[in-house]
Structure formats: structure tokens, C-alpha cells
Amino acid sequence: MNCMKNITCFIFIFLVAILISCSDEEEPVMTVTIKAIHVEPPVVALNGYAQLSCDLEFNGTGIIKDIEYYWTSHPGTVHSPHNQTTYWTPDAGDIGTCTIILRVTHNNIESYADALIKIVKTPANGWGSLSGFVYDSDGDPIPELGVTTATGETSKTNGNGFFIISDVPQGITSLFFPDITYSWASSFPPTINVLTGSHLHLGNLILYKSTPPKMISTTAMPGKRMLIIWEPINTDVYQYIDIYQSDIKIKRVASSETNQLVVNSSTGSAQFSSKAIPVNGQISDFSNSVFGIFVNSIDPDPLYNNVSYSNFFSATLTWQGIDYESYLSGYRIALLSGSYWYFVTELLPVTSNDHEITTFPGYNEIFYVISIADDGSYNTSQSQTQRILINVPNLKTPDNFTGQYDSSETVNSLSWEVIQNNQDWYSGYLIKRASGSNPTNESFSQIFNTSDMTVAAYNDNLIQLNTQYNYRLYSYALNPTINDTAFSNYSEEVIMIP
């Protein structure tokens, strides 16, 4: 009986030992390591991105628990860094090499791996080179000046202003001058096309100080509009002009197309200024400002006034039509007298752009063309630029009037120089003669008249010996309107016949 108890006890102890032995065995462990990191593409432009992924290697047996991923980079940004597959973008201005680091954690065991990404402004399929000379606005070379491409390649100018940049990526690039301390402007193209295996010499690159146009004037227009005029600017260097009203940009205009602008406003008054936009370089600072008051009724006078002449007795005032005829009742012509002016015409149609003025040789007057608003108002202050000067020349006195006695022919041979300027304004030449040593004006009588302005000689054969002859030569012009004649001053010649 005791033996049976002993056997039973032994079996129990043996089973307990087996259970204890089993409980002391370690649970199988699965290890995870990073086999490879994949970066696609390995070269990324500043505005691009790369996809990140990894391959894992599993060792051992056991249960695969949650795997933790953590991507980091320097520089740049990993988006969704806890995903096995994610993407990365460069930070603004980063050019060079970025290191991507991945940490994988499983069962509190960490595995690390890294990869590289090259950051460029523009991916290149080939390389070329650039060169040129850099000068200031006075034409002097700029030495030791840093020259940088848009893709980051740099060089410095030598004492002659010359630079050369090698290994520039194929494609479109630009040049920058980080050492220039002022806003610069230039006419050379802002973009340069670099070709693989080619060298491009850019010639002379002139850097000007970026300067805005000078604001000249404002002129009120009906309907609360304002005509703004600024000084013309170098259109080879400056491509656009930005116009500001009270420091708010209201319009960009092409510098080659106009130097004036009409603007609308509901305000009572405003300051206007400008900035210049160069073909290449930096925008200029603000220009000076001009002040303008917006009104409803006062109208500016037509611009681009001019005068043309038909002859000594007629001049035609011309002006350019304006773009707000619906606000006008017409135009009137005014004559300046001293420091005041007064109207000399009735209302001319709003569709008119010329008016004839009766003149005479030596006529010299100043006129204005004034636009009259539909309520009868007009601009009472006229600028110098709106003046139309009528300046009719006097008839020209014929030059080089000479004469001599020809005894072989018994004639006095007279000659003069033909008038060339405005020849078609003249009606002819006229010669008067008087005899004796002290003739009076009344003693002169006409002996020759021709309407041919190319005639330059006359022979007087109605002469006597031992007599002094006095000759006066005139040019003249007929006024067909009033049937009158205007004469030049005379040229005089005296011939004594022995």
C-alpha cells in the first residue's frame, strides 16, 4: 500500500517538473530589419517630390506584431512619416544633397537605414557654359562681381568685367548678381536657353540702377476721370510701368505704347506715382507723386495740337479727338492776348478736328483749342504744352541781286538768286526802276513782272548813256481771298552807264 502511494507521488512530481520545464522555455521571436530604401526619383527639382518606400527582411519564427515606421530628412519634409510608403518634398531654396533616414521598430527592436536625394533647381539632361561682360550704366566694367545662374552655378568677373560659368544644366536659366546692392535693371533677356555641349557668349550686359519714370502732370476729365502723364522712359530697358493711386497699384501699361493713362475714381482727390518694370532685373522704387482732383464737369483741352500752312494767308489748326465726346458739346478756339485769352470762334462740332485761321506774312499768334463740356463748363487754365503757335514767315527778299552794263548789247543785265523755301507760296518776282542819283519812292515804276519763280535774270534794254539807273527787286504773293498782294522788302542795285 505504501509502495503504491510512493509511485503515485513520484508520477505527480514528474508531471509537475515537466510543466515547470515547459513554462521556462522562451517564446519564439521574429526580427525585422530594413533591407533597402527606395527613392524615386533620386534627383528632384525644387518644385518636385520623391516617393519613399522600403523593403523589409524578416528573420526567425513567431508572430509579426505591429511594425512602427518613422521617416526623417535633412533638409526637406517627409509627409506622413509613419507610413511604409510616403513622399518627400524639398524646402524652398534647398539645393544640394538631402539625407533620408528610416527607423523601423518591431518588438522594441530598432533598425536604421538611410538614402540620399539630390536637389536641383532644374533636372539636367546635359551641360553647357555661359560667358559675358558686365558693365555699369557709365560703360565701365564691374570687377569682382558675383554672377549666379538660376540653377546655382557661380562665377566672378575679372578686371575687365568678364565672366564664364561652366557646367550649367541644359535648359532655361537666368542670371543674378547677388553683390549688387541696388535694384538693377537691364535689357538683356531674363531667360537664357543653355544647350548641351554648347557655349553661349552673352556679349555686354549693362546694369542700370532701376529708376521709375518722372510723373509730370494730372488733368481732370469729366465723369470723375483723370488723365495722368509721365515722362517717357527707356523702352529698351523697361518693359512696363505700374501706376499707383495712393500707393495701390491700379494699372500696368507697356512702356513702349504710351506715357499717359486715363483713370476713374469715386474719390475727391488722389496722389499718383509709378514704378518701372525692367526687361530684366528688379522693380524700381516709387517715383515722385502728382496730385489730382476728380471733377464732374471741367474738361481738358485736346492734346497733340498742331498747325499746318497752306500759304502766307491761311493756317489750319488741328487737334486729336479725345475719347469722351459724349461728355462734350464741342470745341472753341481761343487767342492768347498778353496774359489772357479769349474765344475767337463759336462752338465747333464735337466731331471736328481742324479749323482754318486767316493769316498774313509775319503773322505770329498763340491759340488754344478748348473743349466745352455738355454743361458749358471748360478748363480756364491752359498749359504751355497745349499752345498752338502760328508763326507765318515774311516774304523772303531775293538774295544776291546784281547788275552790270553790257556795252556790246547796250543792256543792263540783272540777276538774282531763286527763292527755294515754300516756293509755291509765292506768286512771282517784280522789278521797279528809277533813273537819277537821288530817286524818290514815287519815281520808281514797274518794268518787269514774272510768275515763274524759277526765273533768275532780266535784261533791261530801254536805257540811255550817261545815266544812272536804280533797280529794286521784290518777291510777292497774291491773296486770293481778298484780292490783295503782299510784297517782300526789296533788294536794290545801282548801275551807272558811262
TAZIMO-V807163 format. One record per helix or strand of 3 or more residues. SS is the DSSP state (A for helix, B for strand). FROM is the first residue (numbers start at 0). TO is the last residue. If there is no record, write none. Layout:
BEGIN
ss = <SS | SS>
from = <FROM | FROM>
to = <TO | TO>
END
This chain:
BEGIN
ss = <A | B | B | B | B | B | B | B | B | B | B | B | B | B | B | B | B | B | B | B | B | B | B | B | B | B | A | B | B | B | B | A | B | B | B | A | B | A | B | B | B | B | B>
from = <1 | 29 | 42 | 48 | 67 | 76 | 85 | 95 | 108 | 126 | 145 | 153 | 161 | 170 | 183 | 191 | 198 | 214 | 224 | 237 | 247 | 259 | 268 | 289 | 305 | 313 | 324 | 327 | 339 | 353 | 363 | 383 | 387 | 398 | 410 | 422 | 427 | 440 | 444 | 456 | 466 | 483 | 490>
to = <22 | 39 | 44 | 59 | 73 | 78 | 88 | 105 | 119 | 135 | 148 | 155 | 168 | 172 | 185 | 193 | 208 | 220 | 229 | 244 | 253 | 263 | 277 | 292 | 310 | 317 | 326 | 336 | 342 | 357 | 372 | 385 | 390 | 405 | 416 | 424 | 434 | 442 | 449 | 459 | 478 | 486 | 496>
END
